[in-house]
Amino acid sequence: MSPVETAVTAQPPVVQKPNPLWTFGLLRSELVTTFRRWRTLALLAVLAAVPVLIGIAVKSQTNGGPGGGGHGADGGPAFITQVTNNGLFLVFTALAATLPFFLPMAIGVIAGDAIAGEANSGTLRYLLVAPAGRTRLLFAKYTATMAFCLVATLVVAISALAVGALLFPLGDLTTISGTRISFADGLGRALLIALVVAASLVGVAALGLFVSTLTNSGIAAMATTVGLVITVQILDQIPQLHALQPYFFSHYWLSFADLMRDPVYWDDLIHNLGLQALYAAVFGSAAWARFTAKDITA
């Protein structure tokens, strides 16, 4: 072997590092793909329709006679009784109505299909050929799911605000504590509540992503995630499990109502956000460990 050949052979192999621009392109592509799917658009349309139905129901009960709109206040935050006085309360009512089922179901569908759907369609293997690798792909999937959490929550809030403005008067509003705040302050609190509701879905998104790494069937992953969300909420209502309930990801979901107090009660809000961060860390790490070790055959 010649000296030249020996020198060439002795050189270490060149490791191609992922280009940050390519990683950004992967994230952008994932966001575009997620929000262009008909399934995503259908979910957002259903979420936007919920405030419309609530607003029409409250309006019809109000026109139908005394006592309309006052039912159901004992089952959750007492927002619905105030909708007829101020349409801004429809935002709080719609978020309280969609958070226990509709929003988690939509997140479960998107998160559950993130990895399993790609594996089922046969595109996962081609995505992993790119230099970004499994970790960056998983990060892009989770970021897209979180973006959907935010968009879905804002869709509910904006739809409720539009319907509330059309059907009911707007103006200064009364907090749960009985104090009066300006309409601008109320709008600010509505936006903050929407952000808190979106953050409350972080745990479900991480759980769904983990489930998605366990199977190659998108439908199975979506059904499992939604089933787990429903099961946890049922367990959260059983009195005998009161010692475990503070650790369920849904236990503090309705704590966003404390943002409508004056002064604001922060204890349950902080517990909720901390619990969601814990679920995101645990199931995000589990999803990464599973996905990076998974044998991709299709």
Contacts in CASP RR format, 6 or more apart in sequence:
PFRMAT RR
TARGET T0000
AUTHOR 0000-0000-0000
METHOD contacts of the structure
MODEL  1
MSPVETAVTAQPPVVQKPNPLWTFGLLRSELVTTFRRWRTLALLAVLAAV
PVLIGIAVKSQTNGGPGGGGHGADGGPAFITQVTNNGLFLVFTALAATLP
FFLPMAIGVIAGDAIAGEANSGTLRYLLVAPAGRTRLLFAKYTATMAFCL
VATLVVAISALAVGALLFPLGDLTTISGTRISFADGLGRALLIALVVAAS
LVGVAALGLFVSTLTNSGIAAMATTVGLVITVQILDQIPQLHALQPYFFS
HYWLSFADLMRDPVYWDDLIHNLGLQALYAAVFGSAAWARFTAKDITA
1 9 0 8 1.000
16 131 0 8 1.000
17 131 0 8 1.000
18 131 0 8 1.000
18 132 0 8 1.000
18 133 0 8 1.000
18 136 0 8 1.000
19 131 0 8 1.000
22 130 0 8 1.000
22 131 0 8 1.000
22 132 0 8 1.000
23 132 0 8 1.000
23 136 0 8 1.000
23 140 0 8 1.000
26 130 0 8 1.000
26 132 0 8 1.000
26 136 0 8 1.000
26 137 0 8 1.000
26 140 0 8 1.000
27 139 0 8 1.000
27 140 0 8 1.000
27 143 0 8 1.000
27 144 0 8 1.000
30 140 0 8 1.000
30 141 0 8 1.000
30 143 0 8 1.000
30 144 0 8 1.000
31 143 0 8 1.000
31 144 0 8 1.000
31 147 0 8 1.000
33 144 0 8 1.000
34 40 0 8 1.000
34 110 0 8 1.000
34 144 0 8 1.000
34 145 0 8 1.000
34 147 0 8 1.000
34 148 0 8 1.000
35 41 0 8 1.000
35 148 0 8 1.000
35 151 0 8 1.000
39 109 0 8 1.000
40 110 0 8 1.000
40 148 0 8 1.000
43 106 0 8 1.000
43 109 0 8 1.000
43 110 0 8 1.000
43 152 0 8 1.000
44 106 0 8 1.000
44 151 0 8 1.000
44 152 0 8 1.000
44 155 0 8 1.000
46 102 0 8 1.000
46 106 0 8 1.000
47 98 0 8 1.000
47 102 0 8 1.000
47 103 0 8 1.000
47 106 0 8 1.000
47 152 0 8 1.000
47 155 0 8 1.000
47 156 0 8 1.000
47 159 0 8 1.000
48 155 0 8 1.000
48 156 0 8 1.000
48 159 0 8 1.000
49 159 0 8 1.000
50 94 0 8 1.000
50 97 0 8 1.000
50 98 0 8 1.000
50 102 0 8 1.000
50 156 0 8 1.000
50 159 0 8 1.000
51 90 0 8 1.000
51 91 0 8 1.000
51 93 0 8 1.000
51 94 0 8 1.000
51 156 0 8 1.000
51 159 0 8 1.000
51 160 0 8 1.000
51 163 0 8 1.000
51 164 0 8 1.000
52 159 0 8 1.000
52 163 0 8 1.000
54 80 0 8 1.000
54 90 0 8 1.000
54 93 0 8 1.000
54 94 0 8 1.000
54 97 0 8 1.000
54 160 0 8 1.000
54 163 0 8 1.000
55 83 0 8 1.000
55 90 0 8 1.000
55 163 0 8 1.000
55 164 0 8 1.000
55 167 0 8 1.000
56 167 0 8 1.000
58 68 0 8 1.000
58 69 0 8 1.000
58 80 0 8 1.000
58 83 0 8 1.000
58 84 0 8 1.000
58 90 0 8 1.000
58 167 0 8 1.000
59 84 0 8 1.000
59 167 0 8 1.000
59 168 0 8 1.000
61 67 0 8 1.000
61 68 0 8 1.000
61 69 0 8 1.000
61 70 0 8 1.000
61 71 0 8 1.000
62 68 0 8 1.000
62 69 0 8 1.000
62 84 0 8 1.000
68 84 0 8 1.000
69 80 0 8 1.000
69 81 0 8 1.000
69 83 0 8 1.000
69 84 0 8 1.000
70 80 0 8 1.000
70 81 0 8 1.000
72 80 0 8 1.000
73 80 0 8 1.000
73 81 0 8 1.000
76 96 0 8 1.000
76 254 0 8 1.000
76 257 0 8 1.000
77 92 0 8 1.000
77 96 0 8 1.000
77 176 0 8 1.000
77 254 0 8 1.000
77 257 0 8 1.000
77 260 0 8 1.000
78 176 0 8 1.000
79 89 0 8 1.000
79 92 0 8 1.000
79 93 0 8 1.000
79 96 0 8 1.000
79 257 0 8 1.000
79 260 0 8 1.000
80 89 0 8 1.000
80 93 0 8 1.000
82 89 0 8 1.000
82 173 0 8 1.000
82 174 0 8 1.000
83 89 0 8 1.000
83 90 0 8 1.000
83 93 0 8 1.000
83 164 0 8 1.000
83 168 0 8 1.000
84 168 0 8 1.000
85 168 0 8 1.000
85 169 0 8 1.000
85 173 0 8 1.000
85 174 0 8 1.000
86 168 0 8 1.000
86 169 0 8 1.000
86 170 0 8 1.000
86 171 0 8 1.000
86 172 0 8 1.000
86 173 0 8 1.000
86 174 0 8 1.000
87 161 0 8 1.000
87 164 0 8 1.000
87 165 0 8 1.000
87 167 0 8 1.000
87 168 0 8 1.000
87 169 0 8 1.000
87 170 0 8 1.000
88 161 0 8 1.000
88 164 0 8 1.000
88 170 0 8 1.000
88 171 0 8 1.000
88 173 0 8 1.000
88 183 0 8 1.000
88 186 0 8 1.000
88 187 0 8 1.000
88 190 0 8 1.000
89 173 0 8 1.000
90 160 0 8 1.000
90 161 0 8 1.000
90 163 0 8 1.000
90 164 0 8 1.000
90 167 0 8 1.000
90 168 0 8 1.000
91 157 0 8 1.000
91 160 0 8 1.000
91 161 0 8 1.000
91 164 0 8 1.000
91 190 0 8 1.000
91 193 0 8 1.000
91 194 0 8 1.000
92 190 0 8 1.000
92 193 0 8 1.000
92 257 0 8 1.000
92 260 0 8 1.000
93 160 0 8 1.000
94 156 0 8 1.000
94 157 0 8 1.000
94 159 0 8 1.000
94 160 0 8 1.000
95 153 0 8 1.000
95 156 0 8 1.000
95 157 0 8 1.000
95 160 0 8 1.000
95 193 0 8 1.000
95 194 0 8 1.000
95 197 0 8 1.000
95 256 0 8 1.000
96 254 0 8 1.000
96 257 0 8 1.000
98 156 0 8 1.000
99 197 0 8 1.000
99 200 0 8 1.000
99 253 0 8 1.000
99 254 0 8 1.000
100 233 0 8 1.000
100 250 0 8 1.000
100 253 0 8 1.000
101 230 0 8 1.000
103 149 0 8 1.000
103 152 0 8 1.000
103 153 0 8 1.000
103 156 0 8 1.000
103 197 0 8 1.000
103 201 0 8 1.000
104 201 0 8 1.000
104 204 0 8 1.000
104 226 0 8 1.000
104 229 0 8 1.000
104 250 0 8 1.000
105 226 0 8 1.000
105 229 0 8 1.000
106 148 0 8 1.000
106 152 0 8 1.000
107 145 0 8 1.000
107 148 0 8 1.000
107 149 0 8 1.000
107 152 0 8 1.000
107 201 0 8 1.000
107 204 0 8 1.000
107 205 0 8 1.000
107 208 0 8 1.000
108 204 0 8 1.000
108 205 0 8 1.000
108 208 0 8 1.000
108 222 0 8 1.000
108 225 0 8 1.000
108 226 0 8 1.000
108 229 0 8 1.000
109 222 0 8 1.000
109 225 0 8 1.000
109 226 0 8 1.000
110 144 0 8 1.000
110 145 0 8 1.000
110 148 0 8 1.000
110 205 0 8 1.000
111 145 0 8 1.000
111 204 0 8 1.000
111 205 0 8 1.000
111 206 0 8 1.000
111 207 0 8 1.000
111 208 0 8 1.000
111 209 0 8 1.000
111 211 0 8 1.000
111 212 0 8 1.000
111 225 0 8 1.000
112 208 0 8 1.000
112 209 0 8 1.000
112 211 0 8 1.000
112 212 0 8 1.000
112 218 0 8 1.000
112 221 0 8 1.000
112 222 0 8 1.000
112 224 0 8 1.000
112 225 0 8 1.000
113 212 0 8 1.000
113 218 0 8 1.000
113 221 0 8 1.000
113 222 0 8 1.000
114 141 0 8 1.000
114 142 0 8 1.000
114 144 0 8 1.000
114 145 0 8 1.000
114 208 0 8 1.000
114 209 0 8 1.000
114 212 0 8 1.000
115 124 0 8 1.000
115 138 0 8 1.000
115 141 0 8 1.000
115 209 0 8 1.000
115 212 0 8 1.000
115 213 0 8 1.000
115 221 0 8 1.000
115 291 0 8 1.000
116 211 0 8 1.000
116 212 0 8 1.000
116 213 0 8 1.000
116 214 0 8 1.000
116 215 0 8 1.000
116 216 0 8 1.000
116 217 0 8 1.000
116 218 0 8 1.000
116 220 0 8 1.000
116 221 0 8 1.000
117 124 0 8 1.000
117 212 0 8 1.000
117 216 0 8 1.000
117 217 0 8 1.000
117 218 0 8 1.000
117 221 0 8 1.000
118 124 0 8 1.000
118 127 0 8 1.000
119 215 0 8 1.000
119 216 0 8 1.000
119 218 0 8 1.000
119 296 0 8 1.000
119 298 0 8 1.000
120 216 0 8 1.000
120 217 0 8 1.000
120 218 0 8 1.000
122 298 0 8 1.000
124 296 0 8 1.000
124 298 0 8 1.000
125 296 0 8 1.000
125 297 0 8 1.000
125 298 0 8 1.000
127 137 0 8 1.000
128 134 0 8 1.000
128 137 0 8 1.000
128 296 0 8 1.000
132 140 0 8 1.000
134 291 0 8 1.000
134 292 0 8 1.000
135 288 0 8 1.000
135 292 0 8 1.000
138 209 0 8 1.000
138 287 0 8 1.000
138 288 0 8 1.000
138 291 0 8 1.000
138 292 0 8 1.000
141 209 0 8 1.000
142 205 0 8 1.000
142 206 0 8 1.000
142 209 0 8 1.000
142 284 0 8 1.000
142 287 0 8 1.000
145 205 0 8 1.000
145 209 0 8 1.000
146 202 0 8 1.000
146 205 0 8 1.000
149 198 0 8 1.000
149 201 0 8 1.000
149 202 0 8 1.000
149 205 0 8 1.000
150 195 0 8 1.000
150 198 0 8 1.000
152 198 0 8 1.000
153 194 0 8 1.000
153 195 0 8 1.000
153 197 0 8 1.000
153 198 0 8 1.000
153 201 0 8 1.000
154 194 0 8 1.000
154 198 0 8 1.000
156 194 0 8 1.000
157 190 0 8 1.000
157 191 0 8 1.000
157 193 0 8 1.000
157 194 0 8 1.000
161 190 0 8 1.000
164 170 0 8 1.000
170 183 0 8 1.000
171 183 0 8 1.000
172 180 0 8 1.000
172 181 0 8 1.000
172 182 0 8 1.000
172 183 0 8 1.000
173 180 0 8 1.000
173 181 0 8 1.000
173 183 0 8 1.000
173 186 0 8 1.000
174 180 0 8 1.000
174 181 0 8 1.000
175 181 0 8 1.000
175 260 0 8 1.000
175 261 0 8 1.000
175 262 0 8 1.000
176 257 0 8 1.000
176 260 0 8 1.000
176 261 0 8 1.000
177 261 0 8 1.000
177 262 0 8 1.000
177 263 0 8 1.000
178 262 0 8 1.000
179 262 0 8 1.000
181 189 0 8 1.000
181 262 0 8 1.000
189 259 0 8 1.000
189 260 0 8 1.000
192 259 0 8 1.000
193 256 0 8 1.000
193 259 0 8 1.000
193 260 0 8 1.000
196 256 0 8 1.000
196 259 0 8 1.000
196 269 0 8 1.000
196 272 0 8 1.000
196 273 0 8 1.000
197 253 0 8 1.000
197 256 0 8 1.000
199 273 0 8 1.000
199 276 0 8 1.000
200 252 0 8 1.000
200 253 0 8 1.000
200 256 0 8 1.000
200 272 0 8 1.000
200 273 0 8 1.000
200 276 0 8 1.000
201 276 0 8 1.000
202 276 0 8 1.000
202 277 0 8 1.000
202 279 0 8 1.000
202 280 0 8 1.000
203 249 0 8 1.000
203 276 0 8 1.000
203 279 0 8 1.000
203 280 0 8 1.000
203 283 0 8 1.000
204 225 0 8 1.000
204 229 0 8 1.000
204 249 0 8 1.000
205 280 0 8 1.000
206 279 0 8 1.000
206 280 0 8 1.000
206 282 0 8 1.000
206 283 0 8 1.000
206 284 0 8 1.000
206 287 0 8 1.000
207 225 0 8 1.000
207 228 0 8 1.000
207 249 0 8 1.000
207 279 0 8 1.000
207 283 0 8 1.000
208 221 0 8 1.000
208 225 0 8 1.000
208 283 0 8 1.000
209 283 0 8 1.000
209 284 0 8 1.000
209 287 0 8 1.000
210 283 0 8 1.000
210 284 0 8 1.000
210 286 0 8 1.000
210 287 0 8 1.000
210 290 0 8 1.000
211 221 0 8 1.000
211 224 0 8 1.000
211 225 0 8 1.000
211 228 0 8 1.000
212 218 0 8 1.000
212 221 0 8 1.000
212 225 0 8 1.000
212 287 0 8 1.000
213 287 0 8 1.000
213 290 0 8 1.000
213 291 0 8 1.000
213 294 0 8 1.000
214 221 0 8 1.000
214 290 0 8 1.000
215 221 0 8 1.000
215 224 0 8 1.000
216 298 0 8 1.000
229 250 0 8 1.000
232 248 0 8 1.000
232 249 0 8 1.000
232 250 0 8 1.000
233 248 0 8 1.000
233 250 0 8 1.000
235 241 0 8 1.000
235 244 0 8 1.000
235 245 0 8 1.000
235 248 0 8 1.000
236 245 0 8 1.000
236 248 0 8 1.000
236 250 0 8 1.000
236 251 0 8 1.000
245 251 0 8 1.000
246 252 0 8 1.000
246 271 0 8 1.000
247 275 0 8 1.000
249 275 0 8 1.000
249 276 0 8 1.000
249 279 0 8 1.000
251 272 0 8 1.000
251 275 0 8 1.000
252 268 0 8 1.000
252 269 0 8 1.000
252 271 0 8 1.000
252 272 0 8 1.000
252 275 0 8 1.000
253 272 0 8 1.000
255 268 0 8 1.000
255 269 0 8 1.000
255 271 0 8 1.000
255 272 0 8 1.000
256 269 0 8 1.000
258 264 0 8 1.000
258 265 0 8 1.000
258 266 0 8 1.000
258 268 0 8 1.000
258 269 0 8 1.000
259 269 0 8 1.000
END
